[in-house]
Structure formats: structure tokens, C-alpha cells
């Protein structure tokens, strides 16, 4: 009986995964009519909802099990993970609304002057720095249209610069705890704090980032060698700011939040609480400002409909049911011994391969991210490594973090940002096929992954 239940739970997991991937590829958006308004939202979370529906419907878990699982236990607390992620994204989205990211893009493009190689370097470097302190998804979705339009207006092939932007964001997002929701999931599950995370991930990220840039520059060396004429209508970077006071305020709050996250363990604070308080402070100031403007019948330029409303409209709310549904499904896999079996297999493999747990978890998570997408993969791997402890747990967790980030550069299926990025290029008639992306991914990702995992393995051995 137990074996049949295990098989049934496994079938539910794969059915939910298949439906999620189908929706991502074939029906990424839903359009819902609410009166005179049309609401457009991403559909991927509907596939994940199939798992809990079947699991509860067939009684594999009780409602009490689900409630206790969502509340969390030990270091894995889904509510805290979502709160930290959403609050950081809230601040990043508002920064984008103020024109901050576009200003950074204009400064980067302006500094390149008419040199294609310098343009390639400045785009890669600017995206890398911004991704470290904000969010890879926000940076990718903000920079892509601007880089595309600039390249086309300058008579350049936009593909080398767009690929460099995408790969940079998914490589440098490894460095800090907050760079990717998968970092938060995996680091939180293993009880890592902000500074402890950065201490281990700094060198692997540098190794991966330098390797990635060198390979991309080699691949596109001919395309980026030609000089170009800057578009005549290129504007001053500061003109991109639609709300300078708001940009300054959000920037200061984000900087304060990152600093407090680093100090949270010493202050005895939970990291999710720090980020929520900072985002609530920004929200309170925005509401007060919008209310003041409304009372005086004043308008704030492009923000005249309310910066608070715009920010909330762009929030990725569908991540909440997606992550919660995945957690329930993976909890069922754990209860019925599926993740433990995979963990045992990984432990046996680690005894025979060079690098041990670093190699096994790093390589397997990279490929699994492209089968399942990186968020469900990361959540599943938190349960696979649940029986590990000490150095083995750290090696497995950090290697999986590397795989969850770099896996997004192997195929567009590795992360939701890849699907949305390909959609933007399709809308702009920029011809980059799935196979072309995979070609670049295969040329860059294996060596980048080897550099990151090799550096991590050396750290685990000597530090």
C-alpha cells in the first residue's frame, strides 16, 4: 500500500510539473476581464496548484499537515521566505518606476561612446552590479527593452549585448542572499545568515562572473568589434528619472535594508522582518505622498495615478500560490520517502566523484532547473538535503544555489525570467531562437559552472 501511495505522489508531482511547463511555454499569460478593465497575469502558478488539489483530494496529506507545513518548522519557513522576497522586490520595482534603472542603463551606454567592445563591457558590468543589490528578474526585464532599442538605433546587432545582459544577471545574482528567490529558499532552509552566505559565495561568484564574461566576449568578438554611432536622440541619463526624490528615498531605504540584513544575526533580528519593516516604511511614505498630492490636486508627472498603485500592480503576486503549492507537493514527496531516496543516491555518488557533494548537487541542480524550473527545483532540493549536516549540508546547499542561478543560462526553461526574456525579444522581432540560446548556454554555462563549483570545493576543503 505504501509503495502505491509513493508512486501516486510521484505521479502527482510530475503531472503538476508538466502542466506548469506547458503553461509557461504555450500559455504564459491569462487575460481576465473585470468590468471595463482587463487584468493580465502570468499563468504558471495554475500548474503548481494541481499538486495540492490532488494531494488533498486523495488524502495523501491532511489539512492539518498542510497548515503546519506552510507555517514552517526549523529553518525552513515558507512565510518568511515569501515575505523577504516580496519586500525586496517591492523596493526594486519602485526604484524601476522612478527611472533609476533606465538612468543606470543610459550612463552605461553613454560611457561606451562609439566603441562596441566598451559597450559590451559596460552593459555586462552595470547589470552585474545592479543585480547583486536588487533582483536579477527586475534588472533583466527592465534593461532588455532599453538595450534592444539602443542597439537597433545605433545600427548594431542587439543579440550579443542582450545575451551578455541576461547571462550577467543570472551569474552575479549568486553573490548576495537577496539576489534570487532561490538563494533565499536554499539559504533559509539551511539556516544561513546574510554575512555567512556572502563569505562563501563571494569567490565562486567572482570566478563564475569572470569566466562568463571572458567566454561571452570570445564568442561575440567579431560582432562587438565594429564601432557605432550613438543615436542622435540619446538623452542625458538624469532625464530618465521621473521621480528624483522617490528614487533617492527608495535607494537609501534599500541600502539601509541591505546593511541591516548583514547585521541582523548580531542584532538578534530575523532577516524577513528587517526587509518587511523597510518595505513598509517605503510604503507608508509613498501613501502619505500620494495622499498629499491628491488632497492638493497636484500631480507627480508620470506618477500621477499614484506610485503606490503602480508598484502594487507590478508586484509578482503569483509567486505566492506558486511557492506555497510547490511546498505542499514537495512536503508530500518528503512524507512518502521520495526525497530521502534521492538524497541517499546523491550521498553514494558523492563518495566516488571528485568534489563530492559540491559536484553532485551542483551538476544535478543545474540540469534539474531546466527540467522543473529553478524555483521548484530549489524547493525540492531543500528536502533532498534534509538529512545532511555540517560541512556536507553547506557544500550541498551552496552548490545547489550555484546550480539554481547558472542553470537559468543553460536553456530558457531554467527560470521564469528566461521565458519572459524570450517573450520580450519575440515581441520586438529580435530573432533569437530556442536552439540559438541553448548553443550559447552550452558554450558558456559548463565552464562557468566548473569555475564556480571548483572554487566552492576549494573553499570547503581549505577554509
C-alpha positions in Angstrom: 0.0 0.0 0.0 2.8 2.4 0.9 4.5 1.7 -2.4 1.4 2.5 -4.4 1.0 5.8 -2.4 4.6 6.7 -3.1 4.0 6.1 -6.8 0.8 8.1 -6.8 2.5 11.1 -5.0 5.4 10.9 -7.5 2.9 10.9 -10.4 1.1 14.0 -8.9 4.4 15.8 -8.7 5.3 15.1 -12.4 1.8 15.9 -13.6 1.9 19.3 -11.8 5.4 20.0 -13.2 4.4 19.0 -16.7 1.3 21.3 -16.6 3.4 24.2 -15.2 6.0 23.9 -18.0 3.1 23.6 -20.6 1.6 26.8 -19.4 5.0 28.6 -19.4 5.7 27.5 -22.9 2.2 27.6 -24.5 0.0 29.9 -22.4 2.3 32.2 -20.3 -0.4 34.8 -19.7 -4.1 34.9 -18.8 -6.4 37.8 -19.6 -9.3 38.3 -17.2 -12.0 40.9 -17.7 -13.1 42.8 -14.6 -15.9 45.1 -15.7 -14.3 47.5 -18.1 -10.8 46.5 -17.2 -8.6 43.7 -18.5 -6.3 42.1 -16.0 -3.3 40.3 -17.5 -1.4 37.8 -15.2 1.1 35.0 -15.6 -0.4 31.6 -15.7 2.5 29.4 -14.4 1.1 29.1 -10.9 -2.0 27.3 -12.0 0.0 24.2 -12.9 1.5 24.2 -9.4 -2.0 24.3 -7.9 -2.7 20.9 -9.4 -0.4 19.3 -6.9 -2.1 20.4 -3.7 -5.6 19.8 -5.2 -4.8 16.1 -5.9 -2.8 15.6 -2.7 -5.6 16.9 -0.6 -8.3 15.3 -2.7 -6.8 11.8 -2.4 -5.9 12.3 1.3 -2.1 12.0 0.9 -1.8 14.9 3.4 -4.4 16.3 5.8 -5.3 19.9 6.1 -3.5 20.0 9.4 -0.3 18.7 7.7 -0.6 21.4 5.1 -1.1 24.2 7.7 1.8 23.0 9.8 4.0 22.7 6.6 3.1 26.3 5.5 3.8 27.7 9.0 7.2 26.0 8.7 9.5 24.4 11.1 13.1 24.8 12.0 15.0 26.9 9.5 12.6 26.4 6.5 9.7 28.9 6.9 7.8 29.4 3.6 6.1 32.5 5.0 9.4 34.2 5.9 10.9 33.3 2.6 8.0 34.9 0.7 7.9 38.0 3.0 11.7 38.6 2.4 11.4 38.1 -1.4 8.3 40.2 -1.9 9.5 43.1 0.3 12.8 43.3 -1.5 11.0 43.1 -4.9 8.7 45.9 -3.8 11.6 48.3 -3.2 13.2 47.3 -6.5 10.0 47.8 -8.5 9.5 51.2 -7.1 13.1 52.1 -8.0 12.4 51.0 -11.5 9.2 53.1 -11.7 11.2 56.2 -10.7 13.5 55.6 -13.7 16.5 54.6 -11.7 17.4 51.5 -13.7 17.0 53.3 -17.0 19.2 56.1 -15.7 21.9 53.5 -14.9 21.5 52.0 -18.4 21.9 55.4 -20.1 25.1 56.1 -18.1 26.4 52.7 -19.1 25.6 53.3 -22.8 26.9 56.8 -22.7 30.3 55.7 -21.3 30.8 53.3 -24.2 30.9 56.3 -26.6 31.3 54.7 -30.1 33.2 51.5 -29.0 31.4 48.2 -29.4 33.7 46.4 -27.1 33.4 49.0 -24.4 29.6 48.9 -24.8 29.7 45.2 -24.2 31.8 45.6 -21.1 29.7 48.4 -19.6 26.4 46.6 -20.1 27.8 43.4 -18.5 29.3 45.4 -15.6 26.3 47.6 -15.0 23.9 44.7 -15.0 26.2 42.7 -12.7 26.4 45.4 -10.1 22.7 46.2 -10.1 21.8 42.5 -9.9 23.9 42.0 -6.8 22.0 44.6 -4.8 18.5 44.3 -6.2 16.9 41.4 -8.1 18.0 39.6 -11.3 14.5 39.3 -12.6 13.8 43.1 -12.2 17.1 44.0 -13.9 16.6 41.7 -16.8 13.0 42.8 -17.5 14.0 46.5 -17.2 17.2 46.5 -19.2 16.2 44.3 -22.1 13.9 46.7 -24.0 16.3 49.7 -23.5 19.4 47.8 -24.6 17.5 46.4 -27.6 16.3 49.9 -28.8 19.7 51.5 -28.3 21.5 48.7 -30.3 19.0 48.9 -33.1 19.1 52.7 -33.3 22.9 52.5 -33.4 22.9 50.0 -36.2 24.2 47.2 -34.1 23.1 43.5 -33.8 21.4 43.6 -30.4 21.9 39.9 -29.6 25.4 39.9 -28.2 24.5 42.7 -25.8 21.2 41.1 -24.8 22.8 37.7 -24.2 25.5 39.4 -22.1 22.9 41.3 -20.0 20.9 38.1 -19.4 23.9 35.9 -18.5 25.4 38.6 -16.3 22.2 38.9 -14.3 21.9 35.2 -13.7 25.5 34.8 -12.8 26.0 37.7 -10.4 22.7 37.1 -8.6 24.5 34.4 -6.7 26.7 36.8 -4.7 24.2 38.0 -2.1 21.4 36.3 -0.2 18.8 38.6 -1.8 19.8 38.3 -5.5 17.5 35.5 -6.4 14.4 33.9 -4.7 16.2 30.5 -5.0 19.1 31.9 -2.8 16.5 32.8 -0.1 14.8 29.4 -0.3 18.0 27.3 0.0 19.9 29.6 2.4 16.9 29.9 4.6 16.3 26.2 4.7 19.9 25.6 5.9 19.9 28.4 8.5 22.5 30.6 6.8 22.7 34.3 7.7 23.5 37.2 5.3 27.2 37.5 6.1 27.8 33.8 6.3 26.2 33.4 2.9 28.3 36.2 1.3 31.5 34.8 2.8 31.1 31.5 1.0 29.6 32.8 -2.2 31.8 35.8 -2.9 34.7 33.9 -4.5 32.6 31.4 -6.5 30.5 34.3 -7.9 33.7 36.2 -8.9 35.1 33.1 -10.6 31.8 32.4 -12.5 31.4 36.1 -13.4 34.9 36.5 -14.9 34.7 33.2 -16.7 31.3 34.0 -18.1 32.4 37.4 -19.4 35.6 36.0 -21.0 33.6 33.3 -22.8 30.9 35.7 -24.0 33.5 38.2 -25.2 35.3 35.4 -27.1 32.0 34.2 -28.7 30.9 37.6 -29.8 34.3 39.1 -30.5 33.6 39.8 -34.2 30.1 41.2 -33.6 31.2 43.7 -31.0 34.4 44.8 -32.7 32.8 47.3 -35.0 32.4 50.9 -33.9 29.0 52.6 -34.0 27.4 56.0 -34.0 25.4 56.8 -30.9 21.7 57.6 -31.7 21.0 61.3 -32.3 18.1 61.2 -29.8 20.2 59.8 -27.0 19.1 61.8 -23.9 21.0 62.8 -20.8 20.9 59.9 -18.2 19.3 62.1 -15.5 16.3 62.8 -17.7 15.3 59.2 -17.2 14.4 59.9 -13.6 10.7 60.6 -13.4 10.7 61.0 -9.7 14.1 62.1 -8.2 13.0 62.4 -4.6 11.4 59.0 -4.8 14.5 57.4 -6.3 16.7 58.9 -3.6 14.3 57.7 -0.9 14.0 54.2 -2.2 17.7 53.9 -2.9 18.5 55.0 0.7 16.0 52.6 2.2 17.3 49.7 0.0 20.9 50.4 1.1 19.8 50.6 4.7 17.9 47.3 4.3 21.0 45.5 2.9 23.1 46.8 5.7 20.6 45.7 8.3 20.3 42.3 6.7 24.1 41.9 7.2 23.8 42.9 10.8 20.6 41.0 11.6 22.2 38.0 13.4 24.3 40.2 15.6 21.2 42.3 16.4 19.0 39.2 17.1 16.6 40.1 14.2 15.0 37.8 11.6 16.0 38.8 8.1 12.5 38.6 6.8 11.4 41.1 9.5 14.1 43.6 8.6 13.1 43.6 4.9 9.4 43.8 5.7 9.9 46.8 8.0 12.0 48.6 5.4 9.4 48.0 2.7 6.6 49.0 5.0 8.5 52.3 5.7 8.7 52.9 2.0 5.0 52.1 1.5 4.0 54.4 4.3 6.0 57.3 2.8 4.5 56.6 -0.6 1.0 56.5 0.7 1.5 59.8 2.6 2.9 61.4 -0.5 0.2 60.2 -2.9 -2.5 61.3 -0.4 -0.9 64.7 0.0 -0.8 65.1 -3.8 -4.4 64.1 -4.2 -5.6 66.5 -1.5 -3.8 69.4 -3.1 -4.9 68.3 -6.6 -1.3 68.1 -7.6 0.2 65.5 -10.0 3.6 63.9 -9.9 4.3 63.8 -13.6 4.2 60.2 -14.9 3.3 59.1 -11.4 0.0 61.0 -11.3 -2.0 57.8 -10.9 -0.2 57.0 -7.7 3.2 55.5 -7.3 1.8 53.1 -4.7 -0.8 51.7 -7.0 1.7 51.3 -9.9 4.1 49.4 -7.6 1.5 47.0 -6.3 0.2 46.4 -9.8 3.7 45.2 -10.9 4.3 43.0 -7.9 4.7 39.3 -8.7 1.8 38.2 -6.6 1.5 34.9 -8.5 4.7 33.7 -6.8 2.8 33.3 -3.5 0.4 30.5 -4.7 3.2 29.1 -6.8 5.7 28.6 -3.9 3.0 27.5 -1.4 1.7 24.9 -3.8 5.1 23.6 -4.5 5.9 23.4 -0.8 2.8 21.3 -0.2 3.7 19.0 -3.1 7.3 18.6 -2.1 6.2 18.0 1.6 4.2 15.1 0.3 7.2 13.7 -1.5 9.2 14.0 1.7 6.5 12.3 3.8 6.4 9.4 1.4 10.2 8.9 1.3 10.9 10.2 -2.3 13.3 12.9 -1.4 15.1 10.7 1.1 15.7 8.1 -1.7 17.2 10.8 -3.9 19.3 12.1 -1.0 20.7 8.6 -0.4 21.6 8.3 -4.1 23.4 11.6 -4.1 25.3 10.6 -0.9 26.5 7.4 -2.6 27.6 9.3 -5.7 29.4 11.9 -3.6 31.7 9.2 -2.3 33.0 8.5 -5.7 33.2 11.7 -7.7 35.8 14.5 -7.3 34.4 17.4 -5.3 31.9 15.1 -3.5 28.7 16.8 -2.6 29.7 20.1 -4.4 29.9 18.3 -7.7 26.9 16.1 -7.3 24.5 18.8 -6.1 25.9 21.5 -8.4 25.6 19.5 -11.6 22.3 17.8 -10.8 20.6 21.1 -9.7 21.8 22.8 -12.9 20.1 20.2 -15.1 17.1 19.8 -12.8 16.4 23.5 -13.0 15.9 23.0 -16.8 13.5 20.1 -16.2 11.5 21.6 -13.4 12.4 25.4 -13.5 14.7 26.7 -10.8 12.2 27.6 -8.0 10.5 24.2 -7.8 14.0 22.5 -8.2 15.4 24.6 -5.3 12.4 23.8 -3.0 12.6 20.1 -3.8 16.4 20.1 -3.1 15.8 21.6 0.4 14.1 18.3 1.3 16.6 16.1 -0.6 19.4 17.5 1.6 17.4 17.5 4.8 19.3 14.6 6.4 22.7 16.2 5.8 24.5 18.2 8.5 27.7 20.2 9.0 30.1 20.6 6.1 28.1 18.2 3.8 25.0 20.3 4.2 26.9 23.6 3.5 28.5 22.0 0.4 25.2 20.7 -1.0 23.3 23.9 -0.3 25.8 26.3 -1.8 26.3 24.0 -4.8 22.6 23.9 -5.4 22.4 27.7 -5.1 25.1 27.9 -7.9 23.1 25.4 -10.0 19.8 27.3 -9.5 21.4 30.5 -10.8 23.6 29.3 -13.6 21.0 26.7 -14.7 19.0 29.7 -16.0 21.8 30.3 -18.6 21.6 26.8 -20.0 18.1 26.9 -21.6 15.3 29.5 -21.3 13.3 27.0 -19.2 15.8 27.3 -16.3 14.0 30.3 -14.8 10.8 32.3 -15.3 12.9 35.3 -16.2 14.2 33.3 -19.2 10.7 32.7 -20.5 9.7 36.3 -20.1 13.0 37.5 -21.7 12.4 35.4 -24.7 8.9 36.7 -24.9 10.2 40.3 -24.9 12.6 39.6 -27.7 9.8 37.9 -29.7 7.6 40.9 -29.3 10.5 43.1 -30.5 11.0 40.9 -33.6 14.6 40.1 -32.3 15.3 36.7 -33.8 17.0 34.6 -31.1 15.6 31.0 -31.3 15.4 28.5 -28.5 18.3 26.5 -30.2 20.5 29.6 -30.5 20.0 30.3 -26.8 20.9 26.7 -26.0 24.0 26.9 -28.2 25.2 30.0 -26.2 24.3 28.3 -23.0 26.3 25.1 -23.8 29.3 27.2 -24.8 29.3 29.3 -21.6 27.5 27.5 -18.8 29.5 24.3 -18.3 32.9 26.2 -17.9 31.2 28.9 -15.8 29.7 26.2 -13.6 33.0 24.4 -13.3 34.7 27.6 -12.2 32.1 28.3 -9.6 31.9 24.7 -8.2 35.7 24.3 -8.4 36.2 27.5 -6.3 33.5 26.4 -3.8 35.1 22.9 -3.5 38.5 24.6 -2.7 36.8 26.8 -0.1 35.2 23.8 1.5 38.5 22.0 1.7 40.8 24.7 2.9 38.6 27.3 4.7 
